[in-house]
Amino acid sequence: MSANKEKAPTSSAKRLARLAAVQALYQMTLIPRPAAQVVAEFRSHPQALLNETGEDGASPDVDHALFGAIVTGVTDHAGDLDGMIAGALSSGNTVDRLEILLRSILRAGVYELHHQSAIPTGVIINDYVDVTHAFFGAKEPGLVNGILDKLAKGLRAA
């Protein structure tokens, strides 16, 4: 591999990008800021959202391109994503009634299912279920799994 070619992001780097994107989307709901500003700040200081560093004290290995795509994509398509999520919710539930963090997780997952066709469906669903486990108990990860699985069948039908 030549020195000026970047290595492909690892699955761990993509998982961290998803986690950071969900946290950024959550924060952007509480304190609205432009997606471009959030993405630029994250490129400079990824540890601010992730609260971790590598073994050598360096910033964690994160897929910055995926982070930027998720944050920008969810921001640009929030209305469409909410419509898809609403269609997958049980009757009587609305997107607005979802906890902000849970809504951020679902928006990010649905965005990837719809707009990141090169990423396998199972990887996307599993990573967002794992992100959900980081913040919630047993009920919410099951909800995320069910909604993303239901939407994936329609969005990624062969």
C-alpha positions as CSV (number, residue, x, y, z in Angstrom):
1,M,0.0,0.0,0.0
2,S,1.4,3.4,-1.0
3,A,1.9,6.1,1.6
4,N,-0.6,8.4,0.1
5,K,-3.5,5.9,0.1
6,E,-5.8,5.8,3.1
7,K,-6.6,2.5,4.6
8,A,-10.2,1.4,4.6
9,P,-12.1,2.1,7.8
10,T,-12.4,-0.8,10.2
11,S,-15.7,-2.1,11.4
12,S,-14.7,-0.6,14.8
13,A,-14.1,2.8,13.2
14,K,-17.6,2.6,11.6
15,R,-19.2,1.5,14.9
16,L,-17.6,4.5,16.7
17,A,-18.8,6.8,13.8
18,R,-22.4,5.6,14.3
19,L,-22.2,6.1,18.1
20,A,-20.8,9.6,17.7
21,A,-23.3,10.5,15.0
22,V,-26.2,9.5,17.3
23,Q,-24.7,11.5,20.1
24,A,-24.3,14.5,17.8
25,L,-27.8,14.2,16.4
26,Y,-29.1,14.1,20.0
27,Q,-27.1,17.2,21.0
28,M,-28.3,19.0,17.8
29,T,-31.9,18.4,18.8
30,L,-31.3,20.0,22.2
31,I,-29.1,22.8,20.9
32,P,-29.7,23.4,17.2
33,R,-26.5,23.9,15.2
34,P,-25.7,23.4,11.5
35,A,-24.6,19.9,10.5
36,A,-21.5,21.3,8.7
37,Q,-20.4,23.0,12.0
38,V,-20.9,19.8,14.0
39,V,-19.0,17.7,11.4
40,A,-16.1,20.1,11.3
41,E,-15.8,20.2,15.1
42,F,-15.9,16.4,15.2
43,R,-13.1,16.1,12.7
44,S,-10.9,18.3,14.9
45,H,-11.9,16.8,18.3
46,P,-13.6,13.4,18.0
47,Q,-13.0,12.6,21.6
48,A,-15.4,15.4,22.6
49,L,-18.3,13.2,21.5
50,L,-16.8,9.8,22.2
51,N,-15.1,10.5,25.6
52,E,-12.3,8.1,24.8
53,T,-8.8,8.0,23.5
54,G,-6.6,5.3,22.1
55,E,-4.0,3.4,24.2
56,D,-1.4,6.0,23.3
57,G,-3.7,8.9,24.3
58,A,-4.5,9.7,20.6
59,S,-7.9,10.3,19.2
60,P,-9.9,7.1,18.6
61,D,-10.0,5.5,15.1
62,V,-13.3,6.8,13.7
63,D,-14.7,6.7,10.2
64,H,-15.1,10.5,9.7
65,A,-16.6,10.2,6.3
66,L,-19.4,7.9,7.6
67,F,-20.0,10.3,10.6
68,G,-20.3,13.2,8.3
69,A,-22.6,11.4,5.9
70,I,-24.9,10.3,8.8
71,V,-25.1,13.7,10.5
72,T,-25.6,15.6,7.3
73,G,-28.0,13.0,5.8
74,V,-30.2,12.8,8.8
75,T,-30.3,16.6,9.1
76,D,-31.2,17.0,5.4
77,H,-33.8,14.2,5.3
78,A,-35.3,14.2,8.8
79,G,-38.9,14.7,7.6
80,D,-38.7,11.8,5.1
81,L,-37.0,9.6,7.7
82,D,-39.6,10.4,10.3
83,G,-42.3,9.4,7.8
84,M,-40.7,6.0,7.3
85,I,-40.3,5.5,11.0
86,A,-43.9,6.5,11.6
87,G,-45.0,3.9,9.1
88,A,-43.2,1.2,11.1
89,L,-44.5,2.2,14.5
90,S,-47.5,0.4,16.1
91,S,-50.7,2.2,15.9
92,G,-51.1,4.9,18.5
93,N,-47.4,5.7,18.6
94,T,-45.9,8.7,16.8
95,V,-42.3,9.7,16.1
96,D,-42.8,12.8,18.2
97,R,-43.6,10.7,21.3
98,L,-40.3,8.8,21.0
99,E,-37.5,9.8,23.4
100,I,-35.1,12.1,21.6
101,L,-32.1,9.7,21.8
102,L,-34.2,6.8,20.5
103,R,-35.5,9.0,17.7
104,S,-31.9,9.9,16.8
105,I,-30.9,6.3,16.7
106,L,-33.8,5.3,14.5
107,R,-33.2,8.3,12.1
108,A,-29.6,7.4,11.7
109,G,-30.3,3.7,11.1
110,V,-33.1,4.4,8.6
111,Y,-30.9,7.0,6.8
112,E,-28.2,4.3,6.4
113,L,-30.6,1.7,5.2
114,H,-32.0,4.1,2.6
115,H,-28.9,5.9,1.5
116,Q,-25.9,3.7,2.2
117,S,-26.7,0.7,0.0
118,A,-23.1,-0.6,0.0
119,I,-23.2,-1.4,3.7
120,P,-24.9,-4.7,4.5
121,T,-28.3,-4.5,6.1
122,G,-27.3,-6.8,9.0
123,V,-24.3,-4.7,9.8
124,I,-26.4,-1.5,10.0
125,I,-29.1,-3.1,12.1
126,N,-26.6,-4.8,14.5
127,D,-24.6,-1.7,15.0
128,Y,-27.6,0.5,15.8
129,V,-29.0,-2.2,18.2
130,D,-25.6,-2.1,19.9
131,V,-25.7,1.7,20.1
132,T,-29.2,1.4,21.7
133,H,-27.8,-1.1,24.2
134,A,-25.3,1.5,25.3
135,F,-28.0,3.8,26.4
136,F,-31.1,1.7,27.2
137,G,-32.4,-1.5,28.8
138,A,-33.9,-4.5,27.1
139,K,-37.1,-3.0,25.6
140,E,-35.6,-0.2,23.4
141,P,-33.0,-2.4,21.6
142,G,-35.8,-4.7,20.6
143,L,-37.9,-1.8,19.3
144,V,-34.9,-0.5,17.2
145,N,-34.3,-4.0,15.9
146,G,-37.9,-4.5,14.9
147,I,-38.3,-1.1,13.2
148,L,-35.1,-1.2,11.3
149,D,-35.7,-4.8,10.2
150,K,-39.3,-4.0,9.1
151,L,-38.1,-0.9,7.1
152,A,-35.1,-2.8,5.6
153,K,-37.4,-5.3,4.0
154,G,-39.1,-2.5,2.1
155,L,-36.1,-0.3,1.5
156,R,-33.8,-3.0,0.4
157,A,-36.1,-5.4,-1.4
158,A,-34.3,-7.3,-4.1
